[in-house]
Amino acid sequence: MSEGTSLGMEDLSQDDIGTIEETAEDTILSRQTSVNLVPFVGQRFVSQEAAYEFYCSFAKQCGFSIRRHRTRGKDGVGRGVTRRDFTCHRGGYPQMKPSEDGKMQRNRKSSRCGCQAYMRIVKRADFDVPEWRVTGFSNIHNHELLKSNEVRLLPAYCSISTDDKSRICMFAKAGMSVRQMLRLMELEKGVKLGCLPFTEIDVRNLLQSFRNVDRDNDAIDLIAMCKKMKDENPNFKYEFKIDGHNRLEHIAWSYASSVQLYEAFGDTTVFDTTHRLDAYDMLLGIWLGVDNHGMTCFFGCVLLRDENIQSFSWALKTFLGFMKGKAPQTMLTDHNMWLKEAIAVDMPQSKHAFCIWHIVAKFSDWFSVLLGSRYDDWKADFHRLFNLDFVEDFEERWREMVNEFGLHTNKHVISLYALRNFWALAYLRHYFFAEMMSTSQAESINAFIQRFLSAQSQLDHFVEQVADIVDYNDRVGAKQKMQRKMQRVCLKTGSPIESHAASVLTPYAFGKLQEELVLAPQYASLLVDEGCFQVRHHTEEDGGCKVVWIPCQGHISCSCYQFEFSGILCRHVLRVLSTNNCFHIPDQYLPTRWCGVSSSSTNTFETATTMKDNSEKIHLLESLASTLVTESVETEDRLDAACEQIGMALSRIKDLPRTTHNAIDIVYNCPSESLILQDVEEADGIIRFTVGNSHESVTLGKLKERRPRDIVEISRKRRHCSGPCCLSVQ
């Protein structure tokens, strides 16, 4: 500690060397560390550390901790420290110190209260043998001493052994949370919950110290790593900025695959800036989007030293540079006013909106205490407000909510209303957000971001780990897309519109449109003017949505703006199309970004035409497969021959190259049931497949093992078909 820290004790400035009259009993060197011993003037120790350990044990028994306070070298130069003062951890008073740039440090809370408890030792050398003697001691405190179960929580006693540090480091590499580490170590050591000699904060500080080895050198390594990746792949993008002290201020990067994804799906993005790399005290920003299969895709990453308008402006300009100047149509961010101002200046053509899940996360702090038992009711009202379609309805319901809960003067409610254009769906439905404001997409994006946070390490390793995460996400996404393509698309309505959409859209987008198509028959379509329809639910007597349809121009629109918002036609438009004998969705209402093509260079509608031409072949293949099963189960020899030939044919098919477009097999089923063989039951050696209606089934002989001919004959006699067994494509 520095000499400038005040103890508030006059006697500590006196020279006590040789001023204490000592007795023979006092000359015994004190080597003990028993907590039952009390320090006394004249007590001797072989070293400073022995004295510190003794006084530390005494302090822990009494209910306080100590710190090294003042040192002094007296008898000539070169003899080192000749006096040492140990004080209570609450001794002295806090002092403000200027930082390197001349600014005063923030006023942190301090436990120091001028306590005068202390122990002083001085160095003496009798017969050339150095020893340390206690020349001053006081155990008078001006504060309450802690109990035994409390004193162990003081930082001085929260020590982590070398073995424990090694285990914590290993647990961190395994991806365990801090709480999981503590619980596991409690079980290993056999101690009660919360009785380890260190706390959760100590473990977090230790983990940060592992990462915080050398920030300046890590920043140099990071830039070198980016340069290396640039040399290996010229399409890798990175940019950085150095401050006036030659330290890394900002850095951003994007991978070659990310730039390609942005070209196809960069119409709407999420820029998440709610997390930090604590070890380096830098803000972490991540640009994300959603592809045509509803999968989260990575666009870029940035680390910012400061959180202000200038930093965000640098990040946005750099990102635009990576993406060849192409700005997104819409951008979702957290509730950050500095970022809001930066987007308004640097991306004025992009519609900026706030992620509603970040706003809702603050409600508990803002309103739970204020509203008490009415908080849940208010939150439910807010969600209904958020999902309203029309601005007029929102304004009216907002006033009713404020009046009902008495929130006229609440600052948070006033702020939310002032910024309603940034979060209320009634004001955002005119803009395309690709379903990214839905709960499912929010959860997917959050899970993706959590992988980044778990990858925190040294900066150069962080860039590599982010690359690994992006590659892993791409592989998982490709696998899921393949699995979706392998699945048979279930048509639920039999509508030609549904068949047309299934042949063009990806399974994800088709699922969204199919949900609307299934609900469309519940709505009434009323012609109110030429080309103008009023569409409302059959239970409603008035209201509804206004649909405008001009067939000659291929134009159709709805006042709910769902197509503009998500790129998927709404149930109101689909109802008008179906009731007016329209059997195909107009081309401009099947957006390329939701179609089953990998890039805009592929003509979506040529793909749709190809699939339509292939539907007859698919139908023929299904008929052949049905006939094959019927004929093969007649005898065991037929079964063996069929299995052998089918295996050979399947192997040959797998050796052929795959097509570049999505081959989706379409099957039509009864409206109430799925086309896929859903139920498989086995009883008495017979496998029964339920098709369509549960009362209509096909029973086949068991194929798991060879059986004598007589058993096959028995199973053949038991085979029956109570309804049509042939599935056809409509």
Secondary structure, DSSP 8 states (H G I E B T S, - for coil): --TTS----GGGGS--TT-S---TGGGSB-----TT----TT-EESSHHHHHHHHHHHHHHHT--EEEEEEE--SSTTS---EEEEEETT-S-----B-TTS-B-------------EEEEEEEEETTEEEEEEEEEE---SS----HHHHTTSGGG----HHHHHHHHHHHHTT--HHHHHHHHHHHHT--TT-SSS-HHHHHHHHHHHH-S-HHHHHHHHHHHHHHHHHH-TT-EEEEEE-TTS-EEEEEEE-HHHHHHHHHHTTEEEEEEEEEEGGGTEEEEEEEEE-TTS-EEEEEEEEESS-SHHHHHHHHHHHHHHTTT---SEEEE-S-HHHHHHHHHH-TTSEEEE-HHHHHTTHHHHHHHHHGGGHHHHHHHHHHHHT-S-HHHHHHHHHHHHHHHT-TT-HHHHHHHHTGGGT-HHHHTTS--TTTTSHHHHHHHHHHHHHHHTT-SSHHHHHHHHHHHHHHHHHHHHHHHHHHHHS-EEESS--HHHHHHHHHB-HHHHHHHHHHHHHGGGEEEEEEETTEEEEEETT-SS--EEEEEEGGGTEEEETT-HHHHHSS--HHHHHHHHHTT--S--GGGS-GGGBS-SSTTS-HHHHHHHHHHHHHHHHHHHHHHHHHHHHHTT-HHHHHHHHHHHHHHHHHHHHS---SS----EEE--TTS-SS--EEEEETTEEEEE-SSTT-EEEEE--SS---HHHHHHHHHH--BSS-------
